Amino acid sequence: MIVRWETDHDYVLIHVHQDMFGDWIFSRAWGQIGTQFGGLKHQLADDHAQAMMWLDDEATIQTSRGFHKVLEADDHSPEGQDAVRQLSLLDSA
């Protein structure tokens, strides 16, 4: 699952997925739209439920900060694939 929130200048993107070992990974990217300023953090969740709880918490935080959701997609959808490609660009920087 990929979820992205934005303001006029900033974004936060969350990717919840399983790695090749079956572990649940919660990846969070953030930064300024149109620049390379930002960061990327990966966290290992105990299970899918914990990763989804973190996603719910993130939604609450971003809404309270004035962000609005602009994308919620499955990893395998065209939109999700594009977002994952953007994440891999951050990971290699």
PyMOL Python script that loads the backbone (N, CA, C, O; Angstrom):
from pymol import cmd

cmd.read_pdbstr("""\
ATOM      1  N   MET A   1       0.852  -1.173   0.000  1.00  0.00           N
ATOM      2  CA  MET A   1       0.000   0.000   0.000  1.00  0.00           C
ATOM      3  C   MET A   1       0.897   1.236   0.000  1.00  0.00           C
ATOM      4  O   MET A   1       1.914   1.296   0.691  1.00  0.00           O
ATOM      5  N   ILE A   2       0.488   2.207  -0.790  1.00  0.00           N
ATOM      6  CA  ILE A   2       1.189   3.491  -0.874  1.00  0.00           C
ATOM      7  C   ILE A   2       0.180   4.594  -0.542  1.00  0.00           C
ATOM      8  O   ILE A   2      -0.927   4.612  -1.080  1.00  0.00           O
ATOM      9  N   VAL A   3       0.569   5.511   0.347  1.00  0.00           N
ATOM     10  CA  VAL A   3      -0.276   6.663   0.672  1.00  0.00           C
ATOM     11  C   VAL A   3       0.611   7.901   0.641  1.00  0.00           C
ATOM     12  O   VAL A   3       1.722   7.901   1.170  1.00  0.00           O
ATOM     13  N   ARG A   4       0.098   8.962   0.008  1.00  0.00           N
ATOM     14  CA  ARG A   4       0.856  10.214  -0.081  1.00  0.00           C
ATOM     15  C   ARG A   4      -0.025  11.374   0.371  1.00  0.00           C
ATOM     16  O   ARG A   4      -1.189  11.480  -0.016  1.00  0.00           O
ATOM     17  N   TRP A   5       0.557  12.238   1.198  1.00  0.00           N
ATOM     18  CA  TRP A   5      -0.086  13.473   1.640  1.00  0.00           C
ATOM     19  C   TRP A   5       0.759  14.635   1.148  1.00  0.00           C
ATOM     20  O   TRP A   5       1.974  14.509   0.993  1.00  0.00           O
ATOM     21  N   GLU A   6       0.103  15.779   0.901  1.00  0.00           N
ATOM     22  CA  GLU A   6       0.823  16.967   0.452  1.00  0.00           C
ATOM     23  C   GLU A   6       0.222  18.225   1.053  1.00  0.00           C
ATOM     24  O   GLU A   6      -0.949  18.276   1.429  1.00  0.00           O
ATOM     25  N   THR A   7       1.087  19.252   1.127  1.00  0.00           N
ATOM     26  CA  THR A   7       0.647  20.634   1.304  1.00  0.00           C
ATOM     27  C   THR A   7       1.082  21.332   0.016  1.00  0.00           C
ATOM     28  O   THR A   7       1.447  20.663  -0.952  1.00  0.00           O
ATOM     29  N   ASP A   8       1.050  22.651  -0.010  1.00  0.00           N
ATOM     30  CA  ASP A   8       1.497  23.365  -1.204  1.00  0.00           C
ATOM     31  C   ASP A   8       2.979  23.153  -1.481  1.00  0.00           C
ATOM     32  O   ASP A   8       3.413  23.246  -2.629  1.00  0.00           O
ATOM     33  N   HIS A   9       3.766  22.866  -0.435  1.00  0.00           N
ATOM     34  CA  HIS A   9       5.220  22.797  -0.592  1.00  0.00           C
ATOM     35  C   HIS A   9       5.848  21.464  -0.194  1.00  0.00           C
ATOM     36  O   HIS A   9       6.949  21.150  -0.646  1.00  0.00           O
ATOM     37  N   ASP A  10       5.176  20.677   0.638  1.00  0.00           N
ATOM     38  CA  ASP A  10       5.793  19.493   1.224  1.00  0.00           C
ATOM     39  C   ASP A  10       4.978  18.235   0.935  1.00  0.00           C
ATOM     40  O   ASP A  10       3.799  18.304   0.590  1.00  0.00           O
ATOM     41  N   TYR A  11       5.634  17.086   1.083  1.00  0.00           N
ATOM     42  CA  TYR A  11       4.947  15.810   0.916  1.00  0.00           C
ATOM     43  C   TYR A  11       5.430  14.813   1.959  1.00  0.00           C
ATOM     44  O   TYR A  11       6.525  14.939   2.506  1.00  0.00           O
ATOM     45  N   VAL A  12       4.591  13.823   2.221  1.00  0.00           N
ATOM     46  CA  VAL A  12       4.938  12.655   3.025  1.00  0.00           C
ATOM     47  C   VAL A  12       4.363  11.463   2.270  1.00  0.00           C
ATOM     48  O   VAL A  12       3.199  11.471   1.870  1.00  0.00           O
ATOM     49  N   LEU A  13       5.194  10.436   2.080  1.00  0.00           N
ATOM     50  CA  LEU A  13       4.766   9.243   1.364  1.00  0.00           C
ATOM     51  C   LEU A  13       5.065   8.022   2.229  1.00  0.00           C
ATOM     52  O   LEU A  13       6.181   7.865   2.724  1.00  0.00           O
ATOM     53  N   ILE A  14       4.070   7.164   2.409  1.00  0.00           N
ATOM     54  CA  ILE A  14       4.215   5.949   3.201  1.00  0.00           C
ATOM     55  C   ILE A  14       4.057   4.747   2.283  1.00  0.00           C
ATOM     56  O   ILE A  14       3.162   4.711   1.439  1.00  0.00           O
ATOM     57  N   HIS A  15       4.932   3.766   2.453  1.00  0.00           N
ATOM     58  CA  HIS A  15       4.837   2.505   1.716  1.00  0.00           C
ATOM     59  C   HIS A  15       4.859   1.375   2.728  1.00  0.00           C
ATOM     60  O   HIS A  15       5.847   1.194   3.439  1.00  0.00           O
ATOM     61  N   VAL A  16       3.776   0.614   2.798  1.00  0.00           N
ATOM     62  CA  VAL A  16       3.690  -0.555   3.668  1.00  0.00           C
ATOM     63  C   VAL A  16       3.777  -1.781   2.767  1.00  0.00           C
ATOM     64  O   VAL A  16       2.952  -1.963   1.872  1.00  0.00           O
ATOM     65  N   HIS A  17       4.793  -2.630   3.012  1.00  0.00           N
ATOM     66  CA  HIS A  17       4.994  -3.789   2.142  1.00  0.00           C
ATOM     67  C   HIS A  17       5.748  -4.892   2.873  1.00  0.00           C
ATOM     68  O   HIS A  17       6.335  -4.671   3.932  1.00  0.00           O
ATOM     69  N   GLN A  18       5.718  -6.074   2.289  1.00  0.00           N
ATOM     70  CA  GLN A  18       6.490  -7.191   2.815  1.00  0.00           C
ATOM     71  C   GLN A  18       7.786  -7.322   2.035  1.00  0.00           C
ATOM     72  O   GLN A  18       7.813  -7.150   0.816  1.00  0.00           O
ATOM     73  N   ASP A  19       8.864  -7.629   2.754  1.00  0.00           N
ATOM     74  CA  ASP A  19      10.131  -7.880   2.070  1.00  0.00           C
ATOM     75  C   ASP A  19      10.200  -9.352   1.651  1.00  0.00           C
ATOM     76  O   ASP A  19       9.236 -10.094   1.838  1.00  0.00           O
ATOM     77  N   MET A  20      11.324  -9.770   1.093  1.00  0.00           N
ATOM     78  CA  MET A  20      11.431 -11.132   0.570  1.00  0.00           C
ATOM     79  C   MET A  20      11.454 -12.194   1.676  1.00  0.00           C
ATOM     80  O   MET A  20      11.358 -13.387   1.387  1.00  0.00           O
ATOM     81  N   PHE A  21      11.579 -11.776   2.922  1.00  0.00           N
ATOM     82  CA  PHE A  21      11.546 -12.704   4.048  1.00  0.00           C
ATOM     83  C   PHE A  21      10.162 -12.772   4.695  1.00  0.00           C
ATOM     84  O   PHE A  21       9.949 -13.530   5.642  1.00  0.00           O
ATOM     85  N   GLY A  22       9.225 -11.976   4.180  1.00  0.00           N
ATOM     86  CA  GLY A  22       7.872 -11.957   4.726  1.00  0.00           C
ATOM     87  C   GLY A  22       7.677 -10.966   5.849  1.00  0.00           C
ATOM     88  O   GLY A  22       6.594 -10.889   6.430  1.00  0.00           O
ATOM     89  N   ASP A  23       8.734 -10.191   6.169  1.00  0.00           N
ATOM     90  CA  ASP A  23       8.618  -9.167   7.214  1.00  0.00           C
ATOM     91  C   ASP A  23       7.875  -7.947   6.672  1.00  0.00           C
ATOM     92  O   ASP A  23       7.980  -7.619   5.490  1.00  0.00           O
ATOM     93  N   TRP A  24       7.134  -7.288   7.539  1.00  0.00           N
ATOM     94  CA  TRP A  24       6.394  -6.089   7.146  1.00  0.00           C
ATOM     95  C   TRP A  24       7.271  -4.857   7.365  1.00  0.00           C
ATOM     96  O   TRP A  24       7.791  -4.633   8.458  1.00  0.00           O
ATOM     97  N   ILE A  25       7.422  -4.071   6.311  1.00  0.00           N
ATOM     98  CA  ILE A  25       8.261  -2.878   6.320  1.00  0.00           C
ATOM     99  C   ILE A  25       7.364  -1.647   6.173  1.00  0.00           C
ATOM    100  O   ILE A  25       6.466  -1.609   5.332  1.00  0.00           O
ATOM    101  N   PHE A  26       7.628  -0.652   7.004  1.00  0.00           N
ATOM    102  CA  PHE A  26       6.925   0.632   6.962  1.00  0.00           C
ATOM    103  C   PHE A  26       7.961   1.666   6.533  1.00  0.00           C
ATOM    104  O   PHE A  26       8.844   2.026   7.311  1.00  0.00           O
ATOM    105  N   SER A  27       7.851   2.139   5.299  1.00  0.00           N
ATOM    106  CA  SER A  27       8.791   3.123   4.763  1.00  0.00           C
ATOM    107  C   SER A  27       8.116   4.485   4.726  1.00  0.00           C
ATOM    108  O   SER A  27       6.970   4.611   4.294  1.00  0.00           O
ATOM    109  N   ARG A  28       8.835   5.501   5.181  1.00  0.00           N
ATOM    110  CA  ARG A  28       8.301   6.871   5.224  1.00  0.00           C
ATOM    111  C   ARG A  28       9.292   7.793   4.537  1.00  0.00           C
ATOM    112  O   ARG A  28      10.446   7.902   4.951  1.00  0.00           O
ATOM    113  N   ALA A  29       8.830   8.462   3.475  1.00  0.00           N
ATOM    114  CA  ALA A  29       9.639   9.466   2.772  1.00  0.00           C
ATOM    115  C   ALA A  29       8.968  10.811   2.965  1.00  0.00           C
ATOM    116  O   ALA A  29       7.741  10.898   3.021  1.00  0.00           O
ATOM    117  N   TRP A  30       9.774  11.866   3.066  1.00  0.00           N
ATOM    118  CA  TRP A  30       9.240  13.210   3.245  1.00  0.00           C
ATOM    119  C   TRP A  30      10.174  14.199   2.587  1.00  0.00           C
ATOM    120  O   TRP A  30      11.356  13.922   2.380  1.00  0.00           O
ATOM    121  N   GLY A  31       9.627  15.357   2.262  1.00  0.00           N
ATOM    122  CA  GLY A  31      10.478  16.386   1.688  1.00  0.00           C
ATOM    123  C   GLY A  31       9.686  17.537   1.113  1.00  0.00           C
ATOM    124  O   GLY A  31       8.474  17.652   1.298  1.00  0.00           O
ATOM    125  N   GLN A  32      10.418  18.391   0.402  1.00  0.00           N
ATOM    126  CA  GLN A  32       9.823  19.542  -0.264  1.00  0.00           C
ATOM    127  C   GLN A  32       9.545  19.171  -1.718  1.00  0.00           C
ATOM    128  O   GLN A  32      10.415  18.635  -2.405  1.00  0.00           O
ATOM    129  N   ILE A  33       8.352  19.452  -2.173  1.00  0.00           N
ATOM    130  CA  ILE A  33       7.949  19.139  -3.539  1.00  0.00           C
ATOM    131  C   ILE A  33       8.840  19.895  -4.522  1.00  0.00           C
ATOM    132  O   ILE A  33       9.061  21.098  -4.378  1.00  0.00           O
ATOM    133  N   GLY A  34       9.348  19.178  -5.520  1.00  0.00           N
ATOM    134  CA  GLY A  34      10.147  19.806  -6.567  1.00  0.00           C
ATOM    135  C   GLY A  34      11.612  19.991  -6.215  1.00  0.00           C
ATOM    136  O   GLY A  34      12.367  20.570  -6.995  1.00  0.00           O
ATOM    137  N   THR A  35      12.028  19.501  -5.038  1.00  0.00           N
ATOM    138  CA  THR A  35      13.440  19.606  -4.646  1.00  0.00           C
ATOM    139  C   THR A  35      13.929  18.223  -4.221  1.00  0.00           C
ATOM    140  O   THR A  35      13.159  17.264  -4.190  1.00  0.00           O
ATOM    141  N   GLN A  36      15.197  18.135  -3.899  1.00  0.00           N
ATOM    142  CA  GLN A  36      15.732  16.876  -3.388  1.00  0.00           C
ATOM    143  C   GLN A  36      15.899  16.918  -1.870  1.00  0.00           C
ATOM    144  O   GLN A  36      16.534  16.038  -1.289  1.00  0.00           O
ATOM    145  N   PHE A  37      15.322  17.952  -1.220  1.00  0.00           N
ATOM    146  CA  PHE A  37      15.378  18.038   0.235  1.00  0.00           C
ATOM    147  C   PHE A  37      14.368  17.069   0.836  1.00  0.00           C
ATOM    148  O   PHE A  37      13.206  17.043   0.429  1.00  0.00           O
ATOM    149  N   GLY A  38      14.809  16.281   1.794  1.00  0.00           N
ATOM    150  CA  GLY A  38      13.907  15.347   2.445  1.00  0.00           C
ATOM    151  C   GLY A  38      14.657  14.169   2.997  1.00  0.00           C
ATOM    152  O   GLY A  38      15.877  14.208   3.158  1.00  0.00           O
ATOM    153  N   GLY A  39      13.918  13.116   3.287  1.00  0.00           N
ATOM    154  CA  GLY A  39      14.546  11.939   3.850  1.00  0.00           C
ATOM    155  C   GLY A  39      13.716  10.699   3.634  1.00  0.00           C
ATOM    156  O   GLY A  39      12.604  10.752   3.111  1.00  0.00           O
ATOM    157  N   LEU A  40      14.280   9.579   4.050  1.00  0.00           N
ATOM    158  CA  LEU A  40      13.638   8.286   3.908  1.00  0.00           C
ATOM    159  C   LEU A  40      14.014   7.431   5.114  1.00  0.00           C
ATOM    160  O   LEU A  40      15.186   7.337   5.480  1.00  0.00           O
ATOM    161  N   LYS A  41      13.013   6.814   5.723  1.00  0.00           N
ATOM    162  CA  LYS A  41      13.247   5.962   6.884  1.00  0.00           C
ATOM    163  C   LYS A  41      12.437   4.683   6.725  1.00  0.00           C
ATOM    164  O   LYS A  41      11.274   4.717   6.321  1.00  0.00           O
ATOM    165  N   HIS A  42      13.066   3.549   7.048  1.00  0.00           N
ATOM    166  CA  HIS A  42      12.390   2.251   7.007  1.00  0.00           C
ATOM    167  C   HIS A  42      12.295   1.711   8.428  1.00  0.00           C
ATOM    168  O   HIS A  42      13.248   1.807   9.202  1.00  0.00           O
ATOM    169  N   GLN A  43      11.131   1.137   8.767  1.00  0.00           N
ATOM    170  CA  GLN A  43      10.943   0.522  10.078  1.00  0.00           C
ATOM    171  C   GLN A  43      10.389  -0.886   9.882  1.00  0.00           C
ATOM    172  O   GLN A  43       9.542  -1.117   9.019  1.00  0.00           O
ATOM    173  N   LEU A  44      10.874  -1.810  10.684  1.00  0.00           N
ATOM    174  CA  LEU A  44      10.382  -3.181  10.668  1.00  0.00           C
ATOM    175  C   LEU A  44       9.230  -3.301  11.664  1.00  0.00           C
ATOM    176  O   LEU A  44       9.404  -3.061  12.859  1.00  0.00           O
ATOM    177  N   ALA A  45       8.062  -3.670  11.165  1.00  0.00           N
ATOM    178  CA  ALA A  45       6.893  -3.843  12.030  1.00  0.00           C
ATOM    179  C   ALA A  45       6.836  -5.290  12.523  1.00  0.00           C
ATOM    180  O   ALA A  45       7.348  -6.198  11.867  1.00  0.00           O
ATOM    181  N   ASP A  46       6.218  -5.494  13.669  1.00  0.00           N
ATOM    182  CA  ASP A  46       6.053  -6.850  14.199  1.00  0.00           C
ATOM    183  C   ASP A  46       5.145  -7.688  13.301  1.00  0.00           C
ATOM    184  O   ASP A  46       5.344  -8.891  13.137  1.00  0.00           O
ATOM    185  N   ASP A  47       4.142  -7.020  12.722  1.00  0.00           N
ATOM    186  CA  ASP A  47       3.194  -7.704  11.848  1.00  0.00           C
ATOM    187  C   ASP A  47       2.437  -6.659  11.031  1.00  0.00           C
ATOM    188  O   ASP A  47       2.652  -5.457  11.187  1.00  0.00           O
ATOM    189  N   HIS A  48       1.550  -7.134  10.160  1.00  0.00           N
ATOM    190  CA  HIS A  48       0.773  -6.232   9.298  1.00  0.00           C
ATOM    191  C   HIS A  48      -0.083  -5.281  10.133  1.00  0.00           C
ATOM    192  O   HIS A  48      -0.210  -4.104   9.795  1.00  0.00           O
ATOM    193  N   ALA A  49      -0.661  -5.775  11.205  1.00  0.00           N
ATOM    194  CA  ALA A  49      -1.530  -4.939  12.050  1.00  0.00           C
ATOM    195  C   ALA A  49      -0.757  -3.751  12.619  1.00  0.00           C
ATOM    196  O   ALA A  49      -1.273  -2.634  12.659  1.00  0.00           O
ATOM    197  N   GLN A  50       0.475  -3.990  13.056  1.00  0.00           N
ATOM    198  CA  GLN A  50       1.266  -2.885  13.598  1.00  0.00           C
ATOM    199  C   GLN A  50       1.590  -1.867  12.507  1.00  0.00           C
ATOM    200  O   GLN A  50       1.519  -0.663  12.750  1.00  0.00           O
ATOM    201  N   ALA A  51       1.942  -2.330  11.316  1.00  0.00           N
ATOM    202  CA  ALA A  51       2.235  -1.416  10.205  1.00  0.00           C
ATOM    203  C   ALA A  51       1.010  -0.564   9.873  1.00  0.00           C
ATOM    204  O   ALA A  51       1.138   0.630   9.601  1.00  0.00           O
ATOM    205  N   MET A  52      -0.165  -1.170   9.896  1.00  0.00           N
ATOM    206  CA  MET A  52      -1.387  -0.429   9.597  1.00  0.00           C
ATOM    207  C   MET A  52      -1.731   0.551  10.720  1.00  0.00           C
ATOM    208  O   MET A  52      -2.288   1.618  10.460  1.00  0.00           O
ATOM    209  N   MET A  53      -1.403   0.196  11.964  1.00  0.00           N
ATOM    210  CA  MET A  53      -1.603   1.122  13.081  1.00  0.00           C
ATOM    211  C   MET A  53      -0.698   2.339  12.895  1.00  0.00           C
ATOM    212  O   MET A  53      -1.126   3.472  13.116  1.00  0.00           O
ATOM    213  N   TRP A  54       0.562   2.107  12.486  1.00  0.00           N
ATOM    214  CA  TRP A  54       1.475   3.216  12.215  1.00  0.00           C
ATOM    215  C   TRP A  54       0.938   4.089  11.088  1.00  0.00           C
ATOM    216  O   TRP A  54       1.064   5.312  11.136  1.00  0.00           O
ATOM    217  N   LEU A  55       0.337   3.465  10.071  1.00  0.00           N
ATOM    218  CA  LEU A  55      -0.248   4.234   8.960  1.00  0.00           C
ATOM    219  C   LEU A  55      -1.408   5.095   9.458  1.00  0.00           C
ATOM    220  O   LEU A  55      -1.525   6.256   9.066  1.00  0.00           O
ATOM    221  N   ASP A  56      -2.258   4.546  10.307  1.00  0.00           N
ATOM    222  CA  ASP A  56      -3.364   5.322  10.886  1.00  0.00           C
ATOM    223  C   ASP A  56      -2.830   6.493  11.706  1.00  0.00           C
ATOM    224  O   ASP A  56      -3.360   7.601  11.625  1.00  0.00           O
ATOM    225  N   ASP A  57      -1.787   6.253  12.493  1.00  0.00           N
ATOM    226  CA  ASP A  57      -1.168   7.323  13.278  1.00  0.00           C
ATOM    227  C   ASP A  57      -0.618   8.415  12.362  1.00  0.00           C
ATOM    228  O   ASP A  57      -0.785   9.606  12.626  1.00  0.00           O
ATOM    229  N   GLU A  58       0.034   7.994  11.290  1.00  0.00           N
ATOM    230  CA  GLU A  58       0.606   8.954  10.333  1.00  0.00           C
ATOM    231  C   GLU A  58      -0.496   9.806   9.695  1.00  0.00           C
ATOM    232  O   GLU A  58      -0.326  11.012   9.516  1.00  0.00           O
ATOM    233  N   ALA A  59      -1.616   9.182   9.357  1.00  0.00           N
ATOM    234  CA  ALA A  59      -2.743   9.916   8.774  1.00  0.00           C
ATOM    235  C   ALA A  59      -3.243  10.985   9.745  1.00  0.00           C
ATOM    236  O   ALA A  59      -3.522  12.112   9.335  1.00  0.00           O
ATOM    237  N   THR A  60      -3.357  10.645  11.007  1.00  0.00           N
ATOM    238  CA  THR A  60      -3.804  11.603  12.020  1.00  0.00           C
ATOM    239  C   THR A  60      -2.818  12.766  12.129  1.00  0.00           C
ATOM    240  O   THR A  60      -3.219  13.929  12.170  1.00  0.00           O
ATOM    241  N   ILE A  61      -1.529  12.441  12.176  1.00  0.00           N
ATOM    242  CA  ILE A  61      -0.496  13.477  12.293  1.00  0.00           C
ATOM    243  C   ILE A  61      -0.514  14.407  11.085  1.00  0.00           C
ATOM    244  O   ILE A  61      -0.508  15.628  11.240  1.00  0.00           O
ATOM    245  N   GLN A  62      -0.537  13.838   9.891  1.00  0.00           N
ATOM    246  CA  GLN A  62      -0.464  14.674   8.690  1.00  0.00           C
ATOM    247  C   GLN A  62      -1.716  15.537   8.522  1.00  0.00           C
ATOM    248  O   GLN A  62      -1.622  16.692   8.105  1.00  0.00           O
ATOM    249  N   THR A  63      -2.870  14.991   8.839  1.00  0.00           N
ATOM    250  CA  THR A  63      -4.102  15.786   8.777  1.00  0.00           C
ATOM    251  C   THR A  63      -4.035  16.949   9.751  1.00  0.00           C
ATOM    252  O   THR A  63      -4.452  18.061   9.426  1.00  0.00           O
ATOM    253  N   SER A  64      -3.510  16.696  10.951  1.00  0.00           N
ATOM    254  CA  SER A  64      -3.415  17.775  11.941  1.00  0.00           C
ATOM    255  C   SER A  64      -2.418  18.845  11.520  1.00  0.00           C
ATOM    256  O   SER A  64      -2.504  19.981  11.987  1.00  0.00           O
ATOM    257  N   ARG A  65      -1.480  18.509  10.652  1.00  0.00           N
ATOM    258  CA  ARG A  65      -0.485  19.460  10.151  1.00  0.00           C
ATOM    259  C   ARG A  65      -0.934  20.173   8.877  1.00  0.00           C
ATOM    260  O   ARG A  65      -0.181  20.968   8.313  1.00  0.00           O
ATOM    261  N   GLY A  66      -2.156  19.893   8.423  1.00  0.00           N
ATOM    262  CA  GLY A  66      -2.676  20.575   7.247  1.00  0.00           C
ATOM    263  C   GLY A  66      -2.380  19.887   5.926  1.00  0.00           C
ATOM    264  O   GLY A  66      -2.624  20.461   4.865  1.00  0.00           O
ATOM    265  N   PHE A  67      -1.860  18.674   5.973  1.00  0.00           N
ATOM    266  CA  PHE A  67      -1.629  17.906   4.754  1.00  0.00           C
ATOM    267  C   PHE A  67      -2.946  17.286   4.301  1.00  0.00           C
ATOM    268  O   PHE A  67      -3.822  17.017   5.123  1.00  0.00           O
ATOM    269  N   HIS A  68      -3.088  17.059   3.009  1.00  0.00           N
ATOM    270  CA  HIS A  68      -4.255  16.350   2.501  1.00  0.00           C
ATOM    271  C   HIS A  68      -3.792  15.155   1.669  1.00  0.00           C
ATOM    272  O   HIS A  68      -2.770  15.214   0.985  1.00  0.00           O
ATOM    273  N   LYS A  69      -4.562  14.073   1.743  1.00  0.00           N
ATOM    274  CA  LYS A  69      -4.203  12.847   1.039  1.00  0.00           C
ATOM    275  C   LYS A  69      -4.427  13.051  -0.462  1.00  0.00           C
ATOM    276  O   LYS A  69      -5.497  13.480  -0.892  1.00  0.00           O
ATOM    277  N   VAL A  70      -3.395  12.735  -1.246  1.00  0.00           N
ATOM    278  CA  VAL A  70      -3.497  12.867  -2.702  1.00  0.00           C
ATOM    279  C   VAL A  70      -3.377  11.524  -3.413  1.00  0.00           C
ATOM    280  O   VAL A  70      -3.644  11.431  -4.611  1.00  0.00           O
ATOM    281  N   LEU A  71      -2.976  10.480  -2.684  1.00  0.00           N
ATOM    282  CA  LEU A  71      -2.829   9.165  -3.300  1.00  0.00           C
ATOM    283  C   LEU A  71      -2.989   8.083  -2.250  1.00  0.00           C
ATOM    284  O   LEU A  71      -2.409   8.159  -1.167  1.00  0.00           O
ATOM    285  N   GLU A  72      -3.773   7.086  -2.576  1.00  0.00           N
ATOM    286  CA  GLU A  72      -3.817   5.835  -1.815  1.00  0.00           C
ATOM    287  C   GLU A  72      -3.971   4.744  -2.851  1.00  0.00           C
ATOM    288  O   GLU A  72      -5.007   4.645  -3.510  1.00  0.00           O
ATOM    289  N   ALA A  73      -2.936   3.917  -2.999  1.00  0.00           N
ATOM    290  CA  ALA A  73      -2.932   2.935  -4.075  1.00  0.00           C
ATOM    291  C   ALA A  73      -2.268   1.645  -3.638  1.00  0.00           C
ATOM    292  O   ALA A  73      -1.464   1.625  -2.706  1.00  0.00           O
ATOM    293  N   ASP A  74      -2.613   0.582  -4.315  1.00  0.00           N
ATOM    294  CA  ASP A  74      -1.952  -0.700  -4.143  1.00  0.00           C
ATOM    295  C   ASP A  74      -0.571  -0.635  -4.784  1.00  0.00           C
ATOM    296  O   ASP A  74      -0.388   0.043  -5.795  1.00  0.00           O
ATOM    297  N   ASP A  75       0.391  -1.327  -4.212  1.00  0.00           N
ATOM    298  CA  ASP A  75       1.764  -1.332  -4.737  1.00  0.00           C
ATOM    299  C   ASP A  75       1.820  -1.703  -6.220  1.00  0.00           C
ATOM    300  O   ASP A  75       2.665  -1.200  -6.960  1.00  0.00           O
ATOM    301  N   HIS A  76       0.923  -2.576  -6.642  1.00  0.00           N
ATOM    302  CA  HIS A  76       0.989  -3.122  -7.994  1.00  0.00           C
ATOM    303  C   HIS A  76       0.193  -2.325  -9.017  1.00  0.00           C
ATOM    304  O   HIS A  76       0.214  -2.654 -10.203  1.00  0.00           O
ATOM    305  N   SER A  77      -0.505  -1.288  -8.581  1.00  0.00           N
ATOM    306  CA  SER A  77      -1.223  -0.422  -9.524  1.00  0.00           C
ATOM    307  C   SER A  77      -0.208   0.480 -10.234  1.00  0.00           C
ATOM    308  O   SER A  77       0.903   0.658  -9.733  1.00  0.00           O
ATOM    309  N   PRO A  78      -0.565   1.051 -11.386  1.00  0.00           N
ATOM    310  CA  PRO A  78       0.370   1.953 -12.063  1.00  0.00           C
ATOM    311  C   PRO A  78       0.803   3.129 -11.182  1.00  0.00           C
ATOM    312  O   PRO A  78       1.971   3.516 -11.198  1.00  0.00           O
ATOM    313  N   GLU A  79      -0.130   3.695 -10.415  1.00  0.00           N
ATOM    314  CA  GLU A  79       0.201   4.811  -9.527  1.00  0.00           C
ATOM    315  C   GLU A  79       1.145   4.357  -8.417  1.00  0.00           C
ATOM    316  O   GLU A  79       2.100   5.054  -8.074  1.00  0.00           O
ATOM    317  N   GLY A  80       0.863   3.173  -7.859  1.00  0.00           N
ATOM    318  CA  GLY A  80       1.711   2.626  -6.806  1.00  0.00           C
ATOM    319  C   GLY A  80       3.106   2.305  -7.313  1.00  0.00           C
ATOM    320  O   GLY A  80       4.093   2.557  -6.621  1.00  0.00           O
ATOM    321  N   GLN A  81       3.197   1.750  -8.519  1.00  0.00           N
ATOM    322  CA  GLN A  81       4.498   1.432  -9.115  1.00  0.00           C
ATOM    323  C   GLN A  81       5.325   2.703  -9.311  1.00  0.00           C
ATOM    324  O   GLN A  81       6.531   2.714  -9.067  1.00  0.00           O
ATOM    325  N   ASP A  82       4.655   3.777  -9.757  1.00  0.00           N
ATOM    326  CA  ASP A  82       5.350   5.054  -9.949  1.00  0.00           C
ATOM    327  C   ASP A  82       5.872   5.589  -8.615  1.00  0.00           C
ATOM    328  O   ASP A  82       6.993   6.091  -8.540  1.00  0.00           O
ATOM    329  N   ALA A  83       5.059   5.481  -7.570  1.00  0.00           N
ATOM    330  CA  ALA A  83       5.475   5.962  -6.243  1.00  0.00           C
ATOM    331  C   ALA A  83       6.641   5.133  -5.705  1.00  0.00           C
ATOM    332  O   ALA A  83       7.548   5.679  -5.077  1.00  0.00           O
ATOM    333  N   VAL A  84       6.625   3.825  -5.942  1.00  0.00           N
ATOM    334  CA  VAL A  84       7.726   2.967  -5.487  1.00  0.00           C
ATOM    335  C   VAL A  84       9.011   3.348  -6.220  1.00  0.00           C
ATOM    336  O   VAL A  84      10.084   3.361  -5.616  1.00  0.00           O
ATOM    337  N   ARG A  85       8.914   3.658  -7.510  1.00  0.00           N
ATOM    338  CA  ARG A  85      10.100   4.114  -8.259  1.00  0.00           C
ATOM    339  C   ARG A  85      10.662   5.392  -7.653  1.00  0.00           C
ATOM    340  O   ARG A  85      11.879   5.543  -7.545  1.00  0.00           O
ATOM    341  N   GLN A  86       9.794   6.308  -7.260  1.00  0.00           N
ATOM    342  CA  GLN A  86      10.247   7.551  -6.633  1.00  0.00           C
ATOM    343  C   GLN A  86      10.964   7.260  -5.312  1.00  0.00           C
ATOM    344  O   GLN A  86      11.971   7.893  -4.995  1.00  0.00           O
ATOM    345  N   LEU A  87      10.438   6.297  -4.542  1.00  0.00           N
ATOM    346  CA  LEU A  87      11.081   5.905  -3.286  1.00  0.00           C
ATOM    347  C   LEU A  87      12.473   5.336  -3.552  1.00  0.00           C
ATOM    348  O   LEU A  87      13.412   5.635  -2.814  1.00  0.00           O
ATOM    349  N   SER A  88      12.620   4.509  -4.613  1.00  0.00           N
ATOM    350  CA  SER A  88      13.923   3.922  -4.850  1.00  0.00           C
ATOM    351  C   SER A  88      14.930   4.969  -5.267  1.00  0.00           C
ATOM    352  O   SER A  88      16.124   4.790  -5.027  1.00  0.00           O
ATOM    353  N   LEU A  89      14.496   6.056  -5.884  1.00  0.00           N
ATOM    354  CA  LEU A  89      15.407   7.137  -6.209  1.00  0.00           C
ATOM    355  C   LEU A  89      15.928   7.789  -4.935  1.00  0.00           C
ATOM    356  O   LEU A  89      17.106   8.137  -4.853  1.00  0.00           O
ATOM    357  N   LEU A  90      15.064   7.957  -3.945  1.00  0.00           N
ATOM    358  CA  LEU A  90      15.486   8.530  -2.651  1.00  0.00           C
ATOM    359  C   LEU A  90      16.434   7.584  -1.939  1.00  0.00           C
ATOM    360  O   LEU A  90      17.400   8.030  -1.320  1.00  0.00           O
ATOM    361  N   ASP A  91      16.179   6.293  -2.015  1.00  0.00           N
ATOM    362  CA  ASP A  91      16.981   5.308  -1.313  1.00  0.00           C
ATOM    363  C   ASP A  91      18.404   5.236  -1.852  1.00  0.00           C
ATOM    364  O   ASP A  91      19.331   4.894  -1.117  1.00  0.00           O
ATOM    365  N   SER A  92      18.581   5.558  -3.138  1.00  0.00           N
ATOM    366  CA  SER A  92      19.903   5.463  -3.731  1.00  0.00           C
ATOM    367  C   SER A  92      20.690   6.768  -3.621  1.00  0.00           C
ATOM    368  O   SER A  92      21.879   6.812  -3.937  1.00  0.00           O
ATOM    369  N   ALA A  93      20.021   7.829  -3.172  1.00  0.00           N
ATOM    370  CA  ALA A  93      20.681   9.141  -3.085  1.00  0.00           C
ATOM    371  C   ALA A  93      21.635   9.219  -1.911  1.00  0.00           C
ATOM    372  O   ALA A  93      22.268  10.253  -1.699  1.00  0.00           O
TER     373      ALA A  93
END
""", "prot")
cmd.dss("prot")
cmd.show_as("cartoon", "prot")
cmd.util.cbc("prot")
cmd.orient("prot")
